[in-house]
Amino acid sequence: MEFVYFLPAVLVLYQILPSAWRRILLLLASYFFYSVHTPWCGLLLLATTLVDWYSALRIDQSTGQKAKRIWLFVSIIANIGVLCAFKYSALVYNTFGILSGVISDTTWNVWDGLIIPAGLSFYTFQSLGYTIDVYRGMRAERDVIQFGLFVSYFPQLVAGPIERYKTFGTQLQHWHRITSENIVAGMQPLLWGFFKKLVVADRLAEFVNPVFAAPENFSAGTLFVVAFLFMIQAYCDFSGYTDIATGVAKWLGKDLVINWRRPFFSKSLHEFWQRNHISMTSWFRDYLYIPLGGNRGGRFNHFRNIFLTFLISGLWHGAGWNFAIWGALHGIVFIIEILLRDKIRLPFLGSIYLLTFHALSLIAFRSSGFTNLSEYYSQFFTGSWNWSLLCIELRTLNDLFPLLLTLLGVLLFVVYEYCEERQILQRALTHPTAALTLQIVITILIFVLGNFNTTEFIYFHF
């Protein structure tokens, strides 16, 4: 709720200040937004920004390739070092502790209390990508305020999308007054993002969380359905944040990169990763997969590079071996699709296969650890498939009325996404009255159907 007060205050100050002061206001607002609850996280963000800004300057000014490599190495070590220190040190410590028998996988230890700064993976990758682009020939930004705002821009700071300086940095040079056109353009994604978060994701969480907390207490059929429910929850939670960020950025006259293109309508895993979390996928493609060799060097090297990219991207999402399993599953199926691409065509069944695989793989993504993951899969494959238990078990999680509200929210979400996929919505919204009517309807639905219990975005953990 603090954001409800923060955003109008920033917009009012932005509107009344001279244009020369607006980016300074937004820089200060971004650091306040990020540091208000945990001040030292702002210092970490500042340190990352200054190291990469200075490293990029030295790369740009250096004439010798050796010096360029040294400063690139400084940037890489700084960013990966921060990630390892705050995100992966607990994983390494716990893994060696379990293997050596010092601790068990259920024993709490001091490393479990390590705070992972919100959005750490996002802003370190965005900043590191800039340094690599300068090493590859892009001109470095001399203005530290400009670069600092690029790294810390509050609408997309903690959960993306991951921007590139080539496209987004140029937008930060000009800060015009907020116009009615900007407000109208940003309202639709903003409201739809709140709908996906409050009406769909947060209501689904009331049914998903208890099942994942104790999967051994539920039938296999319920576990199967809940896996699909979490698939919807995760997408609405992730993409809902991006929609809200896109709307706020639109109000300030800035366009964020498209990060989601309705991935549930994909017919293969290849198509899925062209539609799903696009900024992250393209980052790993450009800064990891291609430097590893891409599809060069024969089939074995090609498949190795694909698998490593998915495995590392899985660990990027979370410091747990369950995330590595999730990434590995996607890497294996991605390679299988390449092998079968010219032999099997599944235009309609492809969607069913994709959604089923994605839902079942997300069990690894959602599980709290390896023990929880093994319990879920064990019960899924050996438990009862008595479908009559499904309604009974779902009713034990919540009352009938919240369940009906949740299903209604999911239905409205599916209808909206379908209309957007078929371009029906875009044609309808060309008429101002239709656009205003839809926004009013979405607003009413948010307040009628929304779950306003505070539930943070899932990606804040990454």
N, C-alpha and C positions, 0 to 999 in steps of 0.2 A: 504493500500500500504506500510505502514511502515514495515509490516512483510516481504515484498519482500527484504528489505534491512537487516532486523534483522536476518533472518534465514541463509543466506550465510555467514554473519559475524560470527555467532556462529559456523557454521560448519567448517569454516577455522581455527578459533582459537582452536576448539576442535581437529582438525587434527594435529596441530603443537605443542600443549602442551603435556607434559609428561602425562602418564596415571593417575598418582597420583593427577594431578590438574584438570582433566577433569570433575569430578563430582562437584568440587567447581565452575568451570566455568559454568556448567549447572544450579547450584543452583543460582548463581548470575544472570545469564541470565533469569531464570524463574522469579525471583523477579523483574528484570527490565521490563520484558515482561508484568507483572501484574501491576506494579506500575507506569509505565511511564506517564500515563494520570492522575491518581489519587493516589498520593503517600501514603495517609493514608490507602488505601486499602491494600497495602503491609504490613503495620504495623499490621493490623487486621489479615492478613494471618500468619504473624510471631507469633502473640500472640496465635492464635489457635494451631499452630504447637508446640510451647513450652509447653503450658498447657497439651496437649495430650501426648507429649513425656514424660514429667515428671510424669504425672498421671500413664501412663503405666509402667514406671520404678518402681514407688512405689507399684503398684499392683503386679508386678512380684517379688518384694523384700519382700512383706508382707507375714507373715505366717498365720495370722488370717483372717478368712473370713470377719469379720466386717471391718477391715482396707481395705481390697480389695474393699468392697462395697462402702466405703467412697470415695476412689479415683476414682472409676468408676462413682460415683455420681457427683464428681467434674467435670469430663470430659463431662458427659451428660449435666449438668447444663451450662457449659461454651459454648458448641456447640449449644444447643437449645436456650440458652440465646442470643447468637449472632444472630441466625436466627430470634428470636422473636423481638429483638431490631431493627434490620435493615430491616426486611422483613415483619413482621406481626404486628408491632406496628401501622402502618397506617391503616391496615384493622380493628383492634380492635377499634382504635380511631374513624374512620369514621363510623363503625357499630353502636357504642354507640351514636355517634353524630346524626346519622339519626334516630335511635329509639327514642331518647330523643327530637327530633325536633330542636336541636341546629343548625344542618346543613342539607342541602338537598343532595341527591345523585348526584347533578350536581354542587354543590358549591365547589370551590377550597378552600383548607385550607393548613396550613403550612406543614402538614404531607404528602401531595402529592408531596412535593419537596424533600422528604427524598431519598437519593441515596442508591440504593441496589447494593452492590459490585458485579461485574460480577462473575458468577460461585460460589457464596456463598454457595448455596445448595449442590453443587458437592463436594467441598473440605472439608466442614464440615462433610458431611456424610462419605467421604472416611477416614478422620482422626478419626471420632468417631467409625467407624467400626473396625479400628485397635485397639482402646482401648478396645472395647468389646471382640475382639478376644484374646487379652492378658488376660483379665479377665477370659475367657473360657479355658485358658491353653497355649496359644501361648507364646513363649519367647519374651520379649520386646527387642527392638532395642536400644543398648547402644549409638550408634553413632548418635548424633543429626544432623549432616550434611546428613547422609544417610536417616534419617527419614524426614528431612526437604525437601529433594529432592523428596521423595515419595509423599508428600502432594502437592508440588508446581510444579512438572514436567510440563514444559510449554506446550508441545503438547496437553495434555488432561486436563489442569488445569481448564479452564473456562466452558467446556461443556462436560466433560467426555470422555470416559466411567469411571465409578466409579470403581477403582481398589481395589484389596485386597492385603494386605501386604504379605500374605502367598505365593502368586504367583508372584506378581510384585516386591515386595521388594527384593527378591533374585536376580532379574535381575540387580538391581542397584549396586551390589557389584563389577561388572566388566565392564570396559569401554574400549573396544578395538577400534582400528582405524576403520574409515569408509572404507568399501570395495565396490568394484563394484557390488558384489552380493547384498549387502544391498541397494544400490542405485536402482538397477533393481527391487528388491522385493518391494521397497516402492513407485516406480513411478506409478504403476498401481492404487492402492487405492488413491494416492494423486491426480492424474489427474481426476479420476472418481468423487472424492469428489468435486473438483472445478467445474466439469461439472454439477453435481446435484445442487450445490449452485448457480452458475452464469447463467447457461443456463436454468434450470428448475425453481428452487425456486424463484430466484429474478425476473424472467420474469413473473411468475405467480402472484407475489406480486403486480404487476402493475394493475392486474384485480381484485384481491381479496381485497386489502385494500380499494379501493373506495366503494365497495359494502358493506363491513362490517361497513364502516363509516356512511353510510346512507341507511340501508336495506329497509326503507319504500319507497324509490324511485324506487324499482325494483320489477319485477313480481316474483311470487312464483317459476316459472320454472327457472329463472335466479338464484335465491337464492339457489335452489336445486343443480344446476350445479356448482355454486361457492363453495358450501360446499365440493364437490368432488375435486375441484381444490385446495382448501386449504388443504385438506387431503394429496394430492400429494406434495404441497409446504412444508407443515410441515415435512413430512417424508424426502424429499430431503434436506431440511435445516438442520434437526437434524442429519441425517445419513451422510450428506455431510461433516459436521464438523468432525465426528468420522473417516471418511475415510481419510481426510486430516491429522488428528492427527496420525492415524495408519501409514500412509506413512512416515511422519516425524520421528516417533518413529522407524520405520524400518530402516531408514537411519542411526540412531544412534545405531542400533543393538538390539532394544528392541521390544517386541511383546505385544501390548495392547490386552485386552480381547475382544472377538467378541461381539459386542453390537447390531447388527441388522442382521437378517437373512431373508430378503425379506418378511416382515409380510403381505404384500398385497396378498400373495398366501395362507394365512390361510383360513381354512374352519370353524372355530369357534373362539369365543373370547378366549377360553382356549389356543388354538394353537397360536392365535395372541400374547398373552402375554408371550409365550415361544419364540417368534421371535422378539418382539418389545422392544427396550430399555432394553436389557437383563440384563445389569449390575444394572440398577435401580430396575427392577423387582425382581431380586435375592436378592438385598439389603433389600428391604421391606419384602421379604419372610423370610430371615434369622434373621433379627434384629427387626422385628415388628410382623409379622403374627405368626411365631412359638412361640416367647415369650408370645404372647397373649393367646396361647393355641392351635393354628393350628386347626386341625380337631378333636381334643380331646374334650371330655365333652359333646357329643351329637350333634344333628343336629343344634339346635338353636345356641349353642356357636360357632359351625363351621361357620355358615352363618354370625353371628355377627362379627367374626374375619375377614372374607372375606370383609364384607362391610366396617368395620373400616379401614382396610388396604387400600382399594381403595379410601375411602374418604380422608384419611390422605395423600396418595400419590397424590391425586388431589390438595390438598392445598400445597403440596411440590412444585408443578409446578409453582404456582403463588399465591400471597396474594390477592385473590379475591373469593367471593362466587360463581362466575361463574366456577372457577376451582373445587370447592367443588361439584358443580352440575355435572360437567363432570366426576369426580371420582365416585360419587354416582351412576350415570347412568351405568358406567361400572361394579360397584359392584353388582347392581341389576340384570343386564343381565347375569353376570357371575354366580350368584346364580341360576337364571332361567335355564341356561344351565345344571347345575348339576341336577336339578329336572327333566329335560326332556331328559337327556343324553341317557337313556336306552329306551326311547319311540319314539324318532324321529331321523332319520338319513337323513342328507341332504348333500351328498358328493359334488354335484355341486352347488346346491342352497345355500349351506353353505357359499361359497365365496361371493355370491351376498348379502346375509343377513349381513355378517360380514362387508363388505365394506360400505354398506348403513348405518348400525348402526354407524359404526366408523365415517363416514363423518358427519352424523347428530349430533352425540355427540360432535364432534370437534367444532361445532358452539358455544357451551358453552365455550370451550377452547379458541377460538379466540376472542370472544366478549370482548369489552373493559370494560364492567361492566354489572351489572344486568339489567339496563335500556336498554342498547344496545342489550343484549341477548333477552329480552322480545319483543323488536321491531322486531328482526329478526324472531323469532319463530311465532310471531303474523302475520307478513306479509306472512310467509311461509305457514301457515295453512289457511289463509283467503284471500290471494292475488290471482291474476289471474294466471292461468296455460296455458296461450296462448303462445305456444312454438315459434310462429313467432316473439315474442318480444325478444327472447333470443339473436339472432344475432344482432338485432338492438341495444339492450342495451349493449352488449359486445363491439360493435363498438363505442358506446359513450364513453367508457372508454379509448380506444386507437385506433390508426389507424389499417387498415387491415394488413399491412405488419408485425408490431410487433405481432399481433394476430397469424398470420401464423407461424412466427418464434417460438412463444411460443408452439403452437400445435406440431410443428416439434420436438422441444426439448422433449416434453412429450412423443411423439411416440418413439423417440430414447431411452429414459429412460425405457419405458415399454419393448422394444425389448431386451435391455441389461439385465434387471432384469430377463426376461423370459429365456434367454440363460444361465444366471448364475444359475437360479433355476433348470434347466434341465441338468446342468453339461456340456452343450455344450461349454461354454466359457472356463471352466477349461481345457477341453481336447484340445481346440484350442491353448491356451496360453502355452502349454508345448513346443511348437516350438518357439525358440527365434525370428525368423523372423516375425511370426504372432503376437507375443507380441509387438514387436517394431512397427509394422505397425499399430496395434490398438492404441497404445499410440500416435503415430503421428496424426492419424485421430482424436482422442479425443482432442488433443491440438489444431488442426485446427478448430474443431467445437466450442471449447471454445471461441476462438478469433472471429469467424464469428458470432456465435449465442448468445454469452454471454452478459449479462447486467452488465456493469462495473460501474454503479452508486453505490456508497457505501451504502450497506444495511447490517446492522449487523445481526449476527445469532440470531434466535429467542430465543434459550436457554440461551443467555447472560443475559436475564432478570431473569433467575431462579437461 
